[in-house]
Amino acid sequence: MDETTFRILETLAENMGQEMSIKTLTESIQRSHGSAHYSNIYDKVQQISKDKMITLNKAGNTYRISLNFYDYWIVDLLTQMEIMKKQKLLMEHPRILHLLSEIENVAQAIPNMSSISAIRPIRNEAVNRLELLVLIKDGISSDSKERTRRLTDYAIDLMRRGGGTKIDSLLLEESEFRTMLSSREKSPAREMIGDKLAFFGAQHFWMTIKSAVEKGIWIRAERQETIPSKISEKDLVYNMARFGYKELGRTMELGTDFSVEFVVAAMLAKGQARLVEAVPVILAKQKANYNVLFFLAQKFRFLELLLAVLDALLVVLPRDKDEVGYLMQTIKKMKIKTTMILNTNSIEEKIRLYK
């Protein structure tokens, strides 16, 4: 794959779901790589569109460019793009090499592993941090799934203790990942695919994306990262009401749709007692992904508050006791403790009130 084709595929992959003309594509490549010439990009776009790597849709006087996931070869081409991206990254940032190679060696021994991606690798490497998206295969038994999850958690915990790098990982099944991508809500999954390196199982990663597109899922990558504590009061009140919890005396205005995990994270990250006590009520009404909650709590440092909520959930939400119990064990193994005790009687009353 030549350099210009690589840069075009890389840029389109990072901006999936966003309309790009040849002009905006050229400008984006220039920002990322320092140089790009419109005429060169134009000629290459015309060439690779004939090879069916990309699609060109006429829009007025310009063309809208996107990856062609219906082409047989697209997964192999994007896998090759990931390999080139990995080579470039490790040459420019050799400190990452040891850690990624260690993770790859461990991943090969874990059954049902699909892919592992490093999220925002350059920015995170600068602050001695590694953020991972770990996908496991669909269609396995619940026992196999549990074993894979425990082995993965154990391996990452060992690496976290063994070095000075802070590692935050999100573990999802491929189907869970596709479901999150299908939602129009802002979610961690959609934000992760905008700046990532699929360094293990890249072909599996892009097959997951391809299968989502073939199922009619519109995928849009979000480049801007959501900081839960900075979600506005307006958006928080709107989303709490959307998930069935309307605070008395609060005027609700239409806001941005966030996933339930982001909403719960914002409620905990802000650290206000009234918001923390409302979390179990929302989780009783809306099924959340506890792996995502754990990831956000690790990343944004509110594990102590999450532990207090989980403790209350064991009493008020028996539906989720297995997931809650496992997550509590995981957090306690990290030597995390909480001094907050939530009033479960009050929470149960609110759950009945908001039914």
N, C-alpha and C positions, 0 to 999 in steps of 0.2 A: 504494500500500500504506500503510495507516494505521500509526501508531507502535506500537500494541499488537500487531498482527499481526507487524510487523517483529521486535519483541522476542521474541515466542513462537517464530518460525521460527529466529531467530538462536540462541536458547538450546537448542532441540532439535537444531540442526545441530552445536553445540559439544559436545553430550552424546549423540551418536548411539550407539545400542546400550545405553544406560543407562536403566533404568526410571525414569520420571518421572511422578509424580502431579501433579494441579493444584496441590497444596500445595507440593511440591518445585520445581515449575516457577516458581511465584510467588516463592518464596524465592530461587531462582537469579537471576531477573530483578531482584529487589530488590538483591542483592549487586552485580550488574553496573551497574545504572542508578540506584540510590539510592532508587527508589520503585516499588512495585507493590501493587495491591489485589486481594485474592483474588476478590472478586465480579466485578471487571472482567475478570480473566484467565479466570475460569470462563465468563462470558458469551461472551467472544471464542473460547475453545476450542470451545464448543458450536457457535458459528456457523461457524468454519472447518472443523470436522469434517464439517458438512453440505456444505460446498464440496469435501470430499474432499482437502484439503491435508494433513490429519493423520488418524491412526486412533486410536480410543479403545477400549481393551480393558478390560472389567469385571474387577476383581480384588478380591473381597470388597466392602467398602463404598466403594472408590475406583475411579478409572480410571487405566490406564497409557497414556501419550500417546507417540506416535512419528510421525515424518514418513512420509507415504504416498508411497513411491517408485513405486508402480504407477499413480499419477494422471498423466495426460498433461501437466498444466500444472506439475507440481512443479519441473521443471528451470528453467522460466521464472520461477517465483516465487522460487526460491532465488537465481537470477541477479539478480533485482531486489533481493533482500535484500542481496546482496554489494555492489551499487552504492550502496545507502543506507549500508551499513556503511563503504564507502570514502569517501563524502562526509563522514560524521561524523568519521572518523579524520583526514582531511586538514584539516578545519576546526579540529580540536582540536590537531593535531600538524603544522603546516605545513612543518616541516623535512623531512618524508618526501616531500612533493609532488614536489620536483625530482628526487629519485632514482628514484621510481616512474615518473614520466613519461619519464625517460631510458631506463629499462629497457623500458617499453612501446614506445617508438619503435624501439629496437633489435630487440625481439622480433618486430615486424611484418615485419621484413626477413628473418627466419630461417625457412626452409621447414620445414614439418612440426611447428611449435610448437603445442602444445595449450593449456597453461595455465601461469601462474606465480602462486604464492601467497607472500605474506609471512607468515612464521611468528612468532607472539608479537610482533606489530609494535610494540605500545606499550612492552612491557618492553625489547625490543632497541633501540628508538629512544633510550631513556633512557641507554644505554651506547654510543651511536654505532655500532650494529651492525645488519646486515640479514641475516636468514636466509631463504633462498628454497627452495621446492619447485618444480622445473621439470619439467613433464610433456611428453613428445613423443609424437606420434601412433603408433599401431600400424600394422602392415601396410605398412611401407615397406621398400625394399631395404636390404641391409646397407651399401651405398655411401652411400645417402641418409642413413641413420641416422648413419654415421660423420661425414658432412659436417655434419649438424645439430649433433652433439655438439661437433665442433671449433669451429664458428662460435659456439656458445653459450659454450663455455669461453673462447674468445678475447674475446668481448664482455664477459663478466663480469670477466675479468682486466683489461681496459682500464678498466672502471669502478672496479675495486678499486684500481688504481694512481692513477687520476685524482682521487680524493677521499680524505677522511680516514675514510671509513666502512669498517669491516671487513665483508666480504661472504662468507658461507658458503652454498654452494648445493648442493642435491642434485638431480641430473639422473636421471630415470627414464622409461622407456617406460610408457605407460598400463597395459599388461599386467603389467609388473613391480610397479607400484603396487598393482594389484588383487590380485596374488599375496601381497604383503606384508600387505595388509588382511585377506586370508582366513585368515592364520595366527593361532592363539591365542597365539603367543609375543609378548612385549613387543618392539616394533620401532619404529624412528624414524618410519615411515610412520603408524602408529596414533597416535603422540604428536603428530604435526604437524597432524592434522586437527581436534584439539580447540581450538586457538586460532590461527586463520589468517584471512587476507584474500586471497581469490582476485581479485587486481586486474587480471589479464590473462587473457582466455579463461575467465571464470567459468562460462559456459554449458557449455564443454567439460569443465571440472572436475566439474560436477554431473552431466553425462551419464556420465562415467567412474564416479562413485559409483552412479548409477542402474543402469547396466549390470551393476555388481558385485552389487547387491542382486537384480537380476533373474536373475542366474546362481546365486542361492542363497547368496551370501557374506554372512555375518553380520558387520556392521561395528560395531566398538566404538571410539569415540574415547577416548584416554587423556589426561587433563589434566595428570598429573604427569610431569615430565621426568626421564628417566633420566640420571644422571651416571655414566659408565662406571667411573671411579676409585672410586665409592662403592658399586658392586655388592659385596655381602657375600662373604666368603670361602666361606661355605656355598653360596651360589648359584653362585659361580664354579666351585667344585669339582664341584658337581652338573651344571652345563651342560657343562663340559669332558668329563666322563664321558659325558654324553648325546650329545656329538658325537664320541665314540670315543677320548678321551684320558683315561685314569684314572691319576692320579699314585700311585706306590707309597707305601704307608704312610699314605695319606689315607682317612679315613672319610667316606663319602658319605651325605648326608642329602637327602631330597626337598626341592627348592627351587622357586623361580619359574622358569618357562621364558622364557629370553631368546633372541632371534635370534642366529644365528652371528656376525653383524656386531657386535652389542653385546658378545658374549662376547670376540671378538678385540680389540675396543676396550678392554674392561676389562683384558685381559691386557697390552696395550701401555701403557695409561694408568698402571697400577700400577708399571711400570718395572723389574720384577724380572727378572733374566737368565733364570731357569728358565722363566718365563712367556713371555718374548719368544721363546725358542728353541722353545717348544711351538707357537707360532702356525702356522708352516709345516706342521706335522704335521696340525693341525686343518683347515687350508685344503686339504690334499691329500685329506682324507677327506670334507669338506663343501664343496659349491660355494657360495661367498659372492658377494655383489654388490660389486664393487670400487668402484663409484660411491658406495655407502653407506659403505664403509670410508674412502674419501678424504674424504667429507663429515665423518664423525666425527673423523677425524684432524685436519682443519682446525679444526673447532669446538672440540675439546678439546686441541689443541696437542701432538700426538705424531707429527707428520709425519716427524721424523728417524728415529724407531723404525720407522714404517711403511716408510720408504725402505729401511732395512736388511733388513726382512723381504722386501720385493719383490725386492731384489738376490739374496737366497737362493732365492726362488721361481723366478727365471729358470733356475737350475741344477736344482732338485729337482722342479719342476712344469711341464714343457713344455706340458701341457694348456692352461695359462692364459697362455702367453707373450705373446700379442697384447694382452690386457687389461693384463697386468702391465707390459709394455713401454710402452704408451701412458701409463699412470698414472705410471710413473717419469719419463717425459719431462715430464709436467705438473708434477710436484713439483719437478723440477730447474729448470724455468723460473721457479719461485718463489724461486730462489736457496737452496733447502734442501739442506743437506749432512748426511751422517751419518758418524760415526767408528766406529760399531759394525759389525763383520764377523762374521756368524754362521757357525758350523762346519757346512758343508753335508754333510760326510761323516757327522757325528753325526746330523744331521736325517734323512738318507736311511736310516740304520739304524733310527731311531725309526719312520719311515714304514713300513718293512718289518715292524717288530715289532708295530705296531698295526693291521696289515691284518686 
